[in-house]
Amino acid sequence: MELGQGSIANNLSGRFEVYRATKSALNQLMRSDAARHQGDQRALLLMAPGWVKTDLGGPGATFEIGDSIPLLVDTVDRQRGAAGLQYLDRHGQTVPW
């Protein structure tokens, strides 16, 4: 499964269209909010946690919840004081829009 299901640039398989569309819509809403509040000093983060074994991710997913959550928390913590909107993976790497 490609990283960042809300990323249009990362859509290489053409699968999971409805799920991708809902995540892309959330990203668009956040981009609009960030543009409307340009100059605001808040850190706004959209996160791609990876393919996690949950009811939605299913048993074939790559990561256990316990593998992904600590990395997400560390990434959020490192963004303290970083103004603006970012779309990051669980390692803090930028995910293409």
N, C-alpha and C positions, 0 to 999 in steps of 0.2 A: 504494500500500500504506500502511495506517495506521501511524503511529508507535507503537512499543512493542507488539509482537505478544503480549507477556505481559500487557498491560493489558486488563482486562475492560471498563473504561470506554471505551477507544478502539476496541472491536470494533464498527465501524459497517457492515462488509460481510458478516459471517457466513461469510467464507471462511477457508481454512487452519486448520480446526478442530483437527486433530491437532497441528500445529505450535504453535498458540496454547495448547492444553491443556498441552503439555509445558513451555512457558515459564511459564505461569501456575502450574503445580505447583512449579517451581523458586522462583518468587516466594513462594509460600505456605510452602515449607520455610524460606526465609530469614526470613520474617516470624515464623515460629514460633521459630526460633533466636534472633532478636533479642529476642523477648518473654521467652524463657526466661533470657536473659542481660541483662535490663534493668539499666541502670547501668554496663554494660561500656563502656569508653572507646574501643573499636575503631570505626573507620569501616568500615561494611559497604555495599558498592555493588552494585546491580544496574544494568546498563547496557543501553540500547537504542542500538545503533550506527548504526541506519538500515538501509536496504535495500542491502546490499553485494554487489557482483559477486563471488561465490564459486561453488563447485560447488553449494551449497545455494541461494544467492540467484539464480543464473542470469545469463545475459547481459543480460537486460532490467532488472536492478537499477539503481538511481539512482546509487550511489557506487562508485568504485574503492576497493580496500582502502586505498591510500595517501591517499585523501580522508578516510576515517573514523578510521583509527588515530591520527594525530597529535592529533585533537580528543579522542578517548577518553583518551589519555595526559594531555593538558592537564587534562581534567576530573578524572581520578583525582588528579593532582598537587594541584589546588586543594582537594580534599577532605581532604588531610592534616590530621589532628588534629580532624576533625569527627566526633564520636562519634555512633553510631546508624546505622540502616539508611535508605538512600535509593535510590530508583528514578529514574535520571537518563538523559537522552539524551546524545548525543555533545557537546552544547554546555553541558551542566551544568544543563539545565532539568528540573524535576520532571516525570516521566511519571505520569499518574493510575493508581492501582491498578485 
